[in-house]
Amino acid sequence: MSFEHLDSPKLKRFQRKVTLLSAAGTFLDGFDLTVIAVAMPLILSQWDITPGIQALITSSAVIGSLIGALWLGNLTDKFGRKAMYVVDLMAFVVFAALTAFAQAPWELILFRFLLGIGIGADYPISATLVSEFSSTKSRGKHSTSLGAMWFVGAVTAYLIGILLVPVGPSAWRYMLLVGAVFALIVFFFRVTLPESPRWLASRGREKEAEEIMLKITGQKVIIPADSTPKTKVSHLFSKTLFKRTFFVCGFWFCYAVAYYGISMYTPTILKPFTNGSQMMVYMGSGTVSLLGLLGAIVGMNLVERIGRRPLIITSFIGLSIALIILALNPSPTFAFLVILFSLAVLFANMGGGILNFVYPTELFPTSIRASASGLATGFSRIGSIMGILVFPNLIAAWGSSKALWFFAVISLLGLTVSALLAPETKGKKLEELNNDLTSNFNSSTNGENHGKMA
């Protein structure tokens, strides 16, 4: 394929636009998934709900995102990046608005679930589009910026919460409505972006791909027909690709269990240490989110310097140490919890929290790139649900400090997976990575066929 022109410095402005609008989607993901934790204390003061219903309200969007990632990630490979890129934003607008007007817990659970479908879809769609438009040298930084913007959204959720607390018990409705307003703004800008020429070429639509390349580069580019065999979604579990599939699903699962289990309950964990001050709860939780954002920014600036592999291994080492120290202290103070939780999410987000937007889009061919990213996102949602649903039960059974051992073990598992399987993709073109995979896959397939014939 002839996509070398995408490495031209002249395209930096256009590539920043693609990245910004894609990052706006992950900003919304971070905001909408975090704002429910901010709103929950106010919801509990208005509605008399059981712990089980509370867990469903908290996890419904994450459950929806599991379906959205698996279902719409695959559709993105079939029908195009742009089509799904715009459609999923409508889910943000409509269902975020409906959550603000929910009149009963079941309505809030339903609308948050439907909102989650759009959230889950945006991960593979945005990450894939950014990787396919970015230059080789800046692909890692552009892709990790999506992860960084997730945490900007999370911090914004706490800031909005602090600003709206004076409104009173109904402030939670306005918090949820803000997400719909943000999404509507992003929607109008997203419709201006073109389809990915790499996707068009992979579907045999070379002329359309050439027209888009001409439009964005100003130069006529001849894109030859793609003669490589099309990779199927089922190939993700083939002998050639399985290690990569296991790696991206495994490290993202481990990260999600630890991060969501902690972050979604940070306000709840801190509340007993604040003498009833809701503002202190938000300030402490916001500090943790802010340090998480700092970790993502640090990782974003290191990914093209030290590489993907050292970054993700360091990330899990730091997360594991912080969680072990937390678990070893049975009588923590408010300051201790804020500092250690902050360090935990700083290290987590420095690697696992941003490389989840990089590795799944770099390690798989164009024809199944979004599907692979969607599958990995789906496993991360399983991890998120596990972290959200298991943590309160572990606290009830064991207490907070002992419950944190569960997350420490999961983090160590993520470290093991990364140390054994994480490849280095820094500085390689997507086509270079794809050709390696295709040749390996073809040779293994031919070998199997010869074996059967023999």
C-alpha positions as CSV (number, residue, x, y, z in Angstrom):
1,M,0.0,0.0,0.0
2,S,1.1,3.6,-0.7
3,F,0.5,5.5,2.4
4,E,3.9,7.0,2.9
5,H,2.4,10.5,2.3
6,L,0.7,10.2,5.7
7,D,4.2,10.5,7.2
8,S,4.6,14.0,5.7
9,P,5.0,16.9,8.2
10,K,2.5,18.8,6.1
11,L,-0.3,16.6,7.5
12,K,0.4,17.4,11.2
13,R,-2.5,19.8,11.4
14,F,-5.0,17.4,9.8
15,Q,-3.7,14.5,12.0
16,R,-4.1,16.7,15.1
17,K,-7.7,17.3,14.1
18,V,-8.4,13.6,13.7
19,T,-6.8,12.9,17.0
20,L,-8.6,15.7,18.8
21,L,-12.0,14.7,17.6
22,S,-11.3,11.0,18.4
23,A,-9.9,12.1,21.8
24,A,-13.1,14.0,22.4
25,G,-14.9,10.7,22.2
26,T,-12.7,9.1,24.9
27,F,-13.1,12.3,26.9
28,L,-16.8,11.6,26.9
29,D,-16.1,8.0,27.8
30,G,-14.1,9.1,30.8
31,F,-16.7,11.7,31.8
32,D,-19.8,9.4,31.5
33,L,-18.2,6.4,33.2
34,T,-16.9,8.5,36.1
35,V,-19.7,11.0,36.6
36,I,-22.0,8.2,38.0
37,A,-19.5,7.7,40.8
38,V,-19.6,11.4,41.5
39,A,-23.4,11.5,41.3
40,M,-24.0,8.3,43.3
41,P,-24.0,9.9,46.8
42,L,-26.7,12.3,45.7
43,I,-28.7,9.6,44.0
44,L,-28.6,7.6,47.3
45,S,-29.9,10.6,49.2
46,Q,-32.9,10.9,46.8
47,W,-33.8,7.3,46.2
48,D,-34.0,4.4,48.7
49,I,-32.1,1.7,46.8
50,T,-30.4,-1.5,47.9
51,P,-26.7,-2.2,47.4
52,G,-27.5,-4.5,44.6
53,I,-29.4,-1.8,42.7
54,Q,-26.5,0.6,43.4
55,A,-24.1,-1.8,41.9
56,L,-26.3,-2.2,38.8
57,I,-26.5,1.6,38.3
58,T,-22.8,1.9,38.7
59,S,-22.0,-1.0,36.3
60,S,-24.8,-0.8,33.7
61,A,-22.8,1.5,31.4
62,V,-19.8,-0.8,31.7
63,I,-21.9,-3.8,30.9
64,G,-23.4,-1.9,27.8
65,S,-19.9,-1.0,26.7
66,L,-19.0,-4.7,26.6
67,I,-21.7,-5.3,24.0
68,G,-20.8,-2.1,22.1
69,A,-17.2,-3.0,21.8
70,L,-17.7,-6.5,20.6
71,W,-20.7,-5.8,18.3
72,L,-19.9,-2.4,16.9
73,G,-16.1,-3.0,16.7
74,N,-16.8,-5.8,14.2
75,L,-19.3,-3.6,12.3
76,T,-16.6,-1.0,12.0
77,D,-14.5,-3.4,10.0
78,K,-17.5,-4.2,7.8
79,F,-19.1,-0.8,7.2
80,G,-16.3,1.7,7.7
81,R,-14.7,3.8,10.4
82,K,-16.6,7.1,9.6
83,A,-20.1,5.6,9.6
84,M,-19.8,4.1,13.0
85,Y,-17.6,7.0,14.2
86,V,-20.6,9.4,13.8
87,V,-23.4,7.0,14.7
88,D,-22.0,6.0,18.1
89,L,-21.9,9.7,19.1
90,M,-25.7,9.9,18.7
91,A,-26.0,7.2,21.4
92,F,-24.0,9.5,23.7
93,V,-26.3,12.5,23.0
94,V,-29.6,10.7,23.3
95,F,-29.0,8.3,26.2
96,A,-26.9,10.7,28.3
97,A,-29.8,13.1,28.1
98,L,-32.3,10.5,29.0
99,T,-30.3,9.4,32.1
100,A,-30.7,13.0,33.4
101,F,-34.5,12.7,33.3
102,A,-34.8,9.1,34.7
103,Q,-37.7,8.9,37.2
104,A,-36.8,5.5,38.7
105,P,-33.7,3.3,39.3
106,W,-34.7,0.9,36.5
107,E,-34.9,3.7,34.0
108,L,-31.4,5.0,35.0
109,I,-30.0,1.5,34.7
110,L,-31.6,1.0,31.2
111,F,-30.4,4.4,29.9
112,R,-27.0,4.0,31.3
113,F,-26.8,0.5,29.7
114,L,-27.7,1.9,26.3
115,L,-25.3,4.8,26.7
116,G,-22.6,2.2,27.5
117,I,-23.1,0.6,24.1
118,G,-22.0,3.8,22.5
119,I,-19.1,4.2,24.9
120,G,-17.9,0.6,24.2
121,A,-18.1,1.2,20.4
122,D,-16.0,4.4,20.6
123,Y,-12.9,2.7,21.9
124,P,-12.2,0.5,18.8
125,I,-13.6,3.1,16.3
126,S,-11.6,6.1,17.5
127,A,-8.4,4.2,18.2
128,T,-8.5,2.5,14.8
129,L,-9.1,5.8,12.9
130,V,-6.3,7.6,14.7
131,S,-3.8,4.8,14.0
132,E,-4.7,4.6,10.3
133,F,-4.3,8.4,9.8
134,S,-1.3,9.0,12.0
135,S,2.4,9.1,10.8
136,T,4.6,6.3,11.8
137,K,6.8,8.4,14.1
138,S,3.9,10.0,16.0
139,R,1.4,7.1,16.0
140,G,2.1,6.1,19.5
141,K,1.8,9.7,20.9
142,H,-1.4,10.3,18.9
143,S,-3.0,7.0,20.1
144,T,-2.0,7.4,23.7
145,S,-3.5,10.9,23.8
146,L,-6.8,9.1,23.5
147,G,-6.1,7.4,26.8
148,A,-5.0,10.7,28.3
149,M,-8.2,12.4,27.3
150,W,-10.2,9.6,29.0
151,F,-8.7,10.8,32.3
152,V,-9.3,14.5,31.4
153,G,-13.0,13.4,31.2
154,A,-12.8,11.7,34.5
155,V,-11.3,14.8,36.2
156,T,-13.9,17.0,34.5
157,A,-16.6,14.8,36.0
158,Y,-15.3,15.6,39.5
159,L,-15.0,19.3,38.7
160,I,-18.5,19.4,37.4
161,G,-19.6,17.6,40.5
162,I,-17.9,20.2,42.7
163,L,-19.5,23.1,40.8
164,L,-23.0,21.6,40.9
165,V,-23.1,20.5,44.5
166,P,-24.7,23.9,45.6
167,V,-27.7,23.1,43.3
168,G,-28.9,20.6,45.9
169,P,-30.1,17.0,45.8
170,S,-31.1,17.2,42.1
171,A,-27.6,18.2,41.1
172,W,-26.9,14.7,39.9
173,R,-29.3,15.2,37.0
174,Y,-27.4,18.2,35.7
175,M,-24.1,16.3,36.1
176,L,-25.5,13.6,33.7
177,L,-27.0,16.1,31.3
178,V,-23.6,17.9,30.9
179,G,-22.4,14.7,29.1
180,A,-25.1,15.0,26.5
181,V,-24.2,18.7,25.8
182,F,-20.5,17.8,25.3
183,A,-21.4,14.9,23.0
184,L,-23.7,17.1,20.8
185,I,-20.8,19.5,20.2
186,V,-18.4,16.7,19.3
187,F,-21.0,15.2,16.9
188,F,-21.2,18.3,14.7
189,F,-17.4,18.3,14.2
190,R,-17.0,14.6,13.7
191,V,-19.2,14.6,10.6
192,T,-16.5,16.6,8.7
193,L,-13.8,13.9,8.8
194,P,-13.2,11.6,5.8
195,E,-13.3,7.8,5.8
196,S,-10.0,6.0,6.4
197,P,-8.2,5.4,3.1
198,R,-6.5,2.3,4.5
199,W,-10.0,0.8,5.2
200,L,-11.2,1.7,1.8
201,A,-8.2,0.1,0.2
202,S,-8.6,-3.1,2.2
203,R,-12.2,-3.3,0.9
204,G,-11.1,-3.0,-2.8
205,R,-12.1,0.7,-3.1
206,E,-8.8,2.0,-4.2
207,K,-10.2,4.9,-6.2
208,E,-12.1,6.3,-3.2
209,A,-8.9,5.9,-1.1
210,E,-6.9,7.8,-3.7
211,E,-9.4,10.6,-3.8
212,I,-9.2,11.0,0.0
213,M,-5.4,10.9,-0.1
214,L,-5.4,13.6,-2.7
215,K,-7.8,15.7,-0.7
216,I,-5.8,15.5,2.5
217,T,-2.2,15.5,1.1
218,G,-2.7,17.6,-2.0
219,Q,-0.8,14.9,-4.0
220,K,-2.0,12.2,-6.4
221,V,-1.3,8.8,-4.9
222,I,-1.6,5.5,-6.8
223,I,-2.9,2.8,-4.5
224,P,-2.5,-0.7,-6.0
225,A,-5.1,-3.4,-5.4
226,D,-4.6,-5.2,-2.2
227,S,-3.7,-8.7,-3.2
228,T,-3.1,-10.1,0.3
229,P,-5.6,-12.6,1.5
230,K,-8.3,-11.0,3.8
231,T,-7.8,-11.9,7.4
232,K,-11.0,-13.1,9.1
233,V,-12.1,-12.4,12.7
234,S,-11.7,-16.1,13.5
235,H,-7.9,-15.7,12.7
236,L,-7.5,-13.8,15.9
237,F,-7.5,-17.2,17.6
238,S,-5.2,-18.8,15.0
239,K,-1.7,-20.1,15.9
240,T,-0.1,-17.1,14.4
241,L,-2.2,-14.4,16.1
242,F,-3.2,-16.0,19.3
243,K,-0.3,-14.8,21.4
244,R,-1.0,-11.2,20.4
245,T,-4.7,-11.6,21.0
246,F,-4.1,-13.1,24.4
247,F,-1.7,-10.3,25.2
248,V,-3.9,-7.3,24.3
249,C,-6.9,-8.9,26.0
250,G,-4.9,-10.0,29.0
251,F,-3.1,-6.9,29.9
252,W,-6.2,-4.7,29.3
253,F,-8.3,-7.1,31.4
254,C,-5.9,-6.9,34.4
255,Y,-5.6,-3.1,34.1
256,A,-9.4,-2.7,34.0
257,V,-10.0,-4.9,37.1
258,A,-7.6,-2.9,39.2
259,Y,-8.4,0.6,37.9
260,Y,-12.2,0.4,37.8
261,G,-12.4,-1.5,41.1
262,I,-10.5,1.4,42.8
263,S,-11.7,4.4,40.8
264,M,-15.4,3.7,40.8
265,Y,-15.4,3.4,44.6
266,T,-12.9,6.0,45.5
267,P,-15.6,8.4,46.8
268,T,-17.2,5.6,48.8
269,I,-13.9,4.4,50.3
270,L,-12.8,8.0,51.3
271,K,-16.2,9.0,52.7
272,P,-15.7,7.4,56.2
273,F,-12.5,9.4,56.6
274,T,-14.0,12.9,55.8
275,N,-16.3,13.5,58.8
276,G,-19.3,13.7,56.5
277,S,-17.8,16.4,54.2
278,Q,-19.1,15.7,50.6
279,M,-16.7,18.4,49.4
280,M,-13.7,16.5,50.9
281,V,-14.8,13.4,49.2
282,Y,-14.9,15.1,45.9
283,M,-11.6,16.9,46.5
284,G,-9.8,13.6,47.5
285,S,-11.3,11.7,44.6
286,G,-10.6,14.5,42.2
287,T,-6.9,14.5,43.3
288,V,-6.7,10.7,42.6
289,S,-8.2,11.3,39.1
290,L,-5.8,14.3,38.5
291,L,-2.8,12.1,39.3
292,G,-4.2,9.5,37.0
293,L,-4.3,12.1,34.3
294,L,-0.7,13.1,35.1
295,G,0.3,9.5,34.7
296,A,-1.3,9.3,31.3
297,I,0.5,12.5,30.2
298,V,3.8,11.1,31.3
299,G,3.2,7.9,29.4
300,M,2.1,9.8,26.3
301,N,5.4,11.7,26.3
302,L,7.5,8.5,26.9
303,V,5.9,6.1,24.4
304,E,7.9,7.2,21.4
305,R,11.1,7.7,23.5
306,I,11.5,4.5,25.5
307,G,9.0,2.3,23.6
308,R,5.8,0.4,24.3
309,R,7.3,-2.6,26.1
310,P,9.4,-0.8,28.8
311,L,6.4,1.5,29.5
312,I,3.8,-1.2,30.1
313,I,6.1,-3.3,32.3
314,T,7.1,-0.3,34.4
315,S,3.4,0.6,34.7
316,F,2.4,-2.7,36.2
317,I,5.4,-2.7,38.5
318,G,4.4,0.6,40.0
319,L,0.7,-0.3,40.3
320,S,1.6,-3.6,42.0
321,I,3.8,-1.9,44.6
322,A,1.2,0.8,45.4
323,L,-1.5,-1.8,45.8
324,I,0.6,-4.0,48.0
325,I,1.5,-1.1,50.3
326,L,-2.3,-0.2,50.5
327,A,-3.2,-3.8,51.4
328,L,-0.5,-4.0,54.1
329,N,-2.0,-1.0,56.0
330,P,-5.2,-2.0,57.9
331,S,-5.7,1.4,59.5
332,P,-5.1,4.1,56.9
333,T,-5.7,7.8,57.1
334,F,-7.4,10.0,54.6
335,A,-4.1,11.4,53.4
336,F,-2.5,8.0,53.1
337,L,-5.4,6.7,51.0
338,V,-5.4,9.7,48.7
339,I,-1.6,9.5,48.2
340,L,-1.4,5.7,47.6
341,F,-4.5,5.6,45.4
342,S,-3.0,8.5,43.4
343,L,0.3,6.7,42.9
344,A,-1.6,3.5,41.9
345,V,-3.6,5.2,39.2
346,L,-0.6,7.3,38.1
347,F,1.4,4.1,37.3
348,A,-1.6,2.3,36.0
349,N,-2.4,5.0,33.5
350,M,1.2,5.6,32.5
351,G,1.2,2.3,30.7
352,G,-1.9,0.1,30.7
353,G,-4.3,3.0,30.7
354,I,-3.0,4.5,27.4
355,L,-1.3,1.6,25.6
356,N,-4.8,0.0,25.4
357,F,-5.4,2.4,22.6
358,V,-2.1,1.6,20.9
359,Y,-1.3,-2.2,21.0
360,P,-4.7,-3.5,19.7
361,T,-4.5,-1.2,16.6
362,E,-0.8,-1.9,15.9
363,L,-0.7,-5.7,16.2
364,F,-3.5,-6.6,13.8
365,P,-4.2,-6.2,10.0
366,T,-6.5,-3.5,8.7
367,S,-9.3,-5.9,7.8
368,I,-9.7,-7.0,11.5
369,R,-8.1,-4.1,13.3
370,A,-11.3,-2.7,14.8
371,S,-12.6,-6.2,15.6
372,A,-9.4,-7.0,17.4
373,S,-9.6,-3.7,19.3
374,G,-13.3,-4.4,20.0
375,L,-12.5,-7.8,21.4
376,A,-9.7,-6.4,23.7
377,T,-12.1,-3.7,24.8
378,G,-14.7,-6.4,25.5
379,F,-12.3,-8.3,27.8
380,S,-11.5,-5.0,29.5
381,R,-15.2,-4.5,30.1
382,I,-15.4,-7.9,31.7
383,G,-12.5,-6.8,33.9
384,S,-14.3,-3.6,34.7
385,I,-17.5,-5.3,35.6
386,M,-15.6,-7.8,37.7
387,G,-13.8,-5.0,39.6
388,I,-17.0,-3.0,40.1
389,L,-19.1,-5.9,41.3
390,V,-16.5,-7.9,43.2
391,F,-14.9,-5.1,45.2
392,P,-17.9,-4.1,47.4
393,N,-18.5,-7.8,48.2
394,L,-14.9,-8.3,49.1
395,I,-14.9,-5.3,51.4
396,A,-18.1,-6.6,53.1
397,A,-16.5,-10.0,53.6
398,W,-12.8,-9.1,54.3
399,G,-12.5,-5.4,54.9
400,S,-10.9,-2.7,52.7
401,S,-7.2,-3.6,53.2
402,K,-7.6,-7.4,52.6
403,A,-9.9,-6.7,49.6
404,L,-7.1,-4.7,48.0
405,W,-4.9,-7.9,47.9
406,F,-7.3,-9.1,45.2
407,F,-6.3,-6.2,43.0
408,A,-2.6,-6.5,43.9
409,V,-2.7,-10.1,42.6
410,I,-4.5,-9.1,39.4
411,S,-1.9,-6.4,38.8
412,L,0.9,-8.9,39.3
413,L,-0.8,-11.1,36.7
414,G,-0.8,-8.2,34.3
415,L,2.9,-7.7,34.9
416,T,3.6,-11.3,34.1
417,V,1.5,-11.2,30.9
418,S,3.3,-8.0,29.8
419,A,6.8,-9.3,30.7
420,L,6.3,-12.5,28.7
421,L,4.3,-11.3,25.7
422,A,4.6,-7.5,25.2
423,P,6.3,-6.8,21.8
424,E,8.0,-3.6,20.7
425,T,6.2,-1.9,17.8
426,K,7.8,1.5,18.1
427,G,8.9,3.0,14.7
428,K,7.2,0.4,12.5
429,K,4.7,1.2,9.8
430,L,1.3,-0.5,10.1
431,E,1.9,-2.1,6.7
432,E,5.2,-3.5,7.9
433,L,3.5,-5.0,10.9
434,N,0.6,-6.3,8.7
435,N,2.9,-7.9,6.1
436,D,4.8,-9.7,8.8
437,L,1.5,-11.1,10.2
438,T,0.1,-12.0,6.8
439,S,3.2,-13.9,5.7
440,N,3.4,-15.7,9.0
441,F,-0.3,-16.5,8.9
442,N,-0.1,-17.7,5.2
443,S,2.9,-19.9,5.9
444,S,1.3,-21.5,9.0
445,T,-1.9,-22.0,7.0
446,N,-0.1,-23.6,4.1
447,G,1.8,-25.9,6.5
448,E,-1.5,-27.0,8.0
449,N,-3.0,-27.6,4.5
450,H,0.1,-29.6,3.4
451,G,-0.2,-31.7,6.5
452,K,-3.8,-32.5,5.8
453,M,-3.0,-33.4,2.2
454,A,-0.2,-35.7,3.3
